[in-house]
Amino acid sequence: MATSRLHPDFHLNGRHLKTTELREVAASFIKTGEPHEEEVGHFILSWLDDKKYVLVNTSGSTGDPKTIRLRKKLMINSAKATAKRFKLPEKTTSLLCLPSRFIGGKMMLVRAMVLGWKIDLVPPKSNPLDTVFKRYDFCAMIPFQLDNSISRLHLISKLIVGGGSFSESLKNKVQDIDTKIYETYGMTETISHIAIRRVNLKKDIDGPRPFKALKNVSVSQDERGCLVIKAPKVSTDPVITNDMVELLSYKRFLLLGRIDNVVNSGGIKLFPEHIEAKLSPQIDVPFFLAGEPDNALGEKLILIVESDSIDWVDLDFSILDKYEIPKAVYFIPNFERTENGKLRRGATLQKLGVQISS
């Protein structure tokens, strides 16, 4: 018997569907549906076939996109872990507004099919709640979608946000919102999130709030200071990441930034993501920091802003440590991004004509 059985309470777009009916709907999506429905149709048919795995595309934000195999049994384990952590039983109402060709969208469908949720589909656009007029128990978004949906978040009870950096300015915007909003940490190889942190918890804490690993997940560091994930329920082997962390315990950690992005300026290691968090309240357009080769320093820290105006804004760098102040500021009208909206730092620097440090 296939592991990918359909829960008897599963609903799609308001319809209670059995396996045969779901296959028919999926085929109809592929034949006559909108592009996002066609993607859903292809995934549903692959989920319901006799193979023990599905093919999933990585986003390509830190390298070339690739296709990997994920075992359906492990995807079911991931779905059950999410349901348990967020208390989402059968008949949970959910909204899919992510592209289903990537892991975030695929897992929303898997959760619905395996756990017996009632899931509705909307196009994966920047403001997905604009045409929504009912309340949902659960939804997943990328930060850009959240930023464009704040006025309508009362329609969502619990929201997970991943697939991109969660800026300090965005966190400030959602502090007084009743929706329970969680930032997630994970990747395709870990079958969606393996750690979360509440973004708009009313209780103050000293310093940044750490990520906490889900049940049956533990974390450690390798010799580079990068996160190593042991999650046997969703990955048969430990997952070695390129994310540098401050490890607080075997369950809790703070993200410092990707080792690929670290700038070594005059012997001082600078974490662009950490400095970006300090600057984000001042900058209301996309931006990032990077290293550029420099004869004196080895690398110098530079700021790249998505804007076509060099007379853009006066920045207050007094909030930064002296080593964190950018030595140059560049402007570019459009950043390079992946299909699902993640920033491609290296490709953007190449587009700008900035030499990438080796």
Buried (B, 14 or more C-beta within 10 A) or exposed (E): EEEBEBBEBBBBEEEEBEBEEBBEBBBEBBEEBEEBBBBBBBBBBBBBEEBEBBEBBBBBBBEEEEEEEBBBEBBBBBBBBBBEBBEBEEBBBBBBBBBBBBBBBBBBBBBBBBBBBBBBBBEBEEBBBBEBEEEBBBBBBBBBBBBBBBEBBEBBBBBBBBBBBBBBBBBEBBEEBEBBBBBBBBBBBBBBBBBBBEBBEEEEEEEEBBBBBBEEBBBBBEEEBBBBBBBEBBBEEBBEBBBBBEBEEEBBBBBBBBBEBBBEBEEBBBBBBBBBBBBBBBBEEBBBBBBBEBEEBBBBBBBBBBBEEEEEEEBEBEEBEEBBBBEEEBBBEEBBBBEBBBBBBBBBBEEBEBEEBE
